[in-house]
C-alpha cells in the first residue's frame, strides 16, 4: 500500500516508487548529462535503482522526505523523480529537488511535476515557502524554476564538490502567496 498520496496531472502522475519501477528508473538515470549536477552515480545500475527505491519507501514511512517517481501517463513508465527535502515543519519551509531522463526534457513534464509538488507542499504540508538550489551552470534547471514563479535569492560560491569539481549554486524561493496554482485561501482558483 502506498505511503505517499498520488498527485495526478494532465500528462504525468507523481507516485511512490515500487520495485517494478527499477528498470525504467535505471534507464532514465543512466546518462552523464542527467547525473552531471546530481548525486546520482554514473553509470547508474539496477542495484542503484533498487537501493534508491528502498530508501524512498523508508523516508515515506517516516514522513521526513517526500520522494516521488514521475510517471508518464501515456506509458506508465517512470521518467524521473521529484521530492521535498529538508522539511522544517516548525518554520514551514522545505526544499524541492528533481530530475528527468534526457529524452523527456523540454516537453513540459518538469514544470508539471514542479507545480504538482508545490501544490502538495502548500496545501497538504502547510508550507509557506519552498526553496530550490541549482548549479549556476545548469541553465535549463534554473530557467524552469523562474518560469514557475521562483525568485533567485542569491548565489553561493563553491558550495558543493561534485564529480571532481566545485560548483556554485543559485538559491531560489517561492512563497505560498506567490504560487499561481493557488488563490489566497490555498485552493486552486476556479476557472
C-alpha positions in Angstrom: 0.0 0.0 0.0 1.4 3.4 -1.0 2.5 5.6 1.9 2.6 8.8 -0.3 -0.5 10.3 -1.8 -0.6 10.1 -5.6 -0.6 13.5 -7.3 -2.3 13.5 -10.7 -1.6 15.9 -13.5 -2.6 16.1 -17.2 0.4 14.2 -18.6 2.1 12.8 -15.6 1.5 11.4 -12.2 3.6 11.7 -9.1 3.6 8.5 -7.2 5.5 6.4 -4.8 8.2 4.3 -6.4 7.9 0.5 -6.3 10.4 -2.3 -7.1 8.9 -2.8 -10.6 10.0 0.7 -11.5 13.7 -0.2 -11.1 14.4 -0.7 -14.8 12.7 2.5 -16.1 14.4 4.4 -13.2 17.8 2.9 -14.3 17.2 3.6 -18.0 16.4 7.3 -17.4 19.1 8.0 -14.7 21.9 6.2 -16.6 23.2 9.2 -18.6 26.1 11.5 -17.9 24.1 14.6 -18.8 21.3 13.6 -16.3 23.7 12.8 -13.4 26.0 15.7 -14.2 24.7 18.0 -11.4 23.2 15.4 -9.1 24.4 12.9 -6.6 23.4 10.1 -9.0 26.2 7.6 -9.7 27.2 7.1 -13.3 26.8 4.5 -14.6 23.5 4.1 -12.8 23.0 0.3 -12.3 19.9 -1.7 -11.5 21.2 -2.2 -7.9 21.3 1.6 -7.6 17.7 1.8 -8.6 16.6 -0.9 -6.1 18.6 0.8 -3.3 17.0 4.2 -4.1 13.5 2.7 -4.2 14.0 1.2 -0.8 15.3 4.5 0.5 12.3 6.4 -0.8 10.0 3.9 1.0 11.8 4.3 4.3 11.5 8.1 4.0 7.8 7.8 3.2 7.2 5.8 6.3 9.0 8.4 8.4 7.3 11.4 6.6 10.6 13.2 6.7 11.1 13.4 3.0 8.6 13.0 0.2 10.3 11.4 -2.8 8.1 10.7 -5.9 8.6 9.0 -9.1 7.4 11.0 -12.2 5.2 8.6 -14.1 4.4 9.4 -17.7 0.6 8.6 -18.0 0.9 7.7 -21.7 3.3 4.8 -21.0 3.0 4.1 -17.2 6.9 4.4 -17.0 8.9 6.4 -14.5 10.8 9.1 -16.4 12.4 10.9 -13.4 12.0 11.9 -9.8 11.0 14.9 -7.7 11.0 15.3 -4.0 10.6 17.6 -1.0 13.6 17.5 1.3 14.9 19.4 4.4 11.4 19.8 5.7 11.2 22.3 8.6 7.7 21.9 9.9 8.1 24.4 12.7 9.2 27.1 10.3 7.0 25.8 7.4 9.6 25.6 4.6 11.3 22.9 2.6 13.4 22.3 -0.5 12.5 20.7 -3.8 14.8 18.7 -6.0 14.1 17.0 -9.3 15.5 15.3 -12.4 14.1 13.8 -15.6 15.5 11.4 -18.2 17.1 13.2 -21.2 14.6 12.2 -23.8 11.8 13.8 -21.6 13.4 17.3 -21.4 11.7 20.3 -22.9 8.3 18.7 -23.0 6.7 20.4 -20.0 6.9 17.4 -17.7 9.3 19.1 -15.3 7.1 22.2 -14.9 4.0 20.0 -14.5 5.8 17.9 -11.8 7.0 21.1 -10.1 3.5 22.6 -10.0 2.0 19.4 -8.6 4.5 19.1 -5.8 4.3 22.8 -4.9 0.5 22.5 -4.6 1.1 19.5 -2.3 3.7 21.4 -0.2 1.5 24.4 0.2 -1.9 22.8 0.7 -1.2 19.4 2.4 2.0 20.1 4.2 1.0 23.7 5.0 4.4 25.1 3.9 4.7 28.8 3.4 8.0 28.7 1.5 9.7 26.2 -0.9 13.2 26.7 -1.9 15.5 25.1 -4.5 19.1 25.2 -5.4 20.7 24.5 -8.8 24.2 24.7 -10.2 24.9 28.1 -11.9 25.9 26.0 -14.9 22.5 24.2 -15.1 20.6 26.9 -17.1 17.6 24.6 -18.0 17.0 23.9 -14.3 17.0 27.5 -13.1 15.1 28.6 -16.2 12.3 26.2 -15.2 12.3 27.5 -11.6 12.0 31.1 -12.9 9.3 30.1 -15.4 7.3 28.6 -12.5 7.4 31.7 -10.2 10.6 31.1 -8.2 12.8 34.1 -7.3 16.5 34.0 -7.4 17.6 34.9 -3.9 21.4 34.5 -4.1 24.5 32.8 -5.3 26.7 30.7 -3.1 30.2 30.0 -4.4 31.9 26.7 -4.1 29.1 25.1 -2.2 29.5 21.6 -3.4 32.3 19.4 -4.6 30.7 17.0 -7.0 32.2 14.7 -9.6 35.6 16.3 -9.3 34.6 20.0 -9.5 33.5 22.8 -7.2 30.0 24.0 -8.0 28.5 27.4 -7.4 24.7 27.4 -6.7 21.9 29.7 -7.3 19.3 29.6 -4.5 15.7 30.2 -5.4 12.5 30.5 -3.3 8.8 30.7 -3.8 6.2 31.7 -1.2 2.7 30.2 -1.0 1.2 33.6 -1.8 3.3 33.8 -5.0 2.4 30.4 -6.3 -0.1 30.9 -9.2 -1.6 27.4 -8.7 -3.5 28.6 -5.6 -5.6 31.5 -4.6 -5.1 33.3 -1.2 -7.1 30.7 0.7 -4.7 28.0 -0.5 -7.1 26.4 -3.1 -6.9 26.2 -6.8 -8.8 29.2 -8.3 -12.0 28.5 -10.2 -11.9 28.9 -14.0 
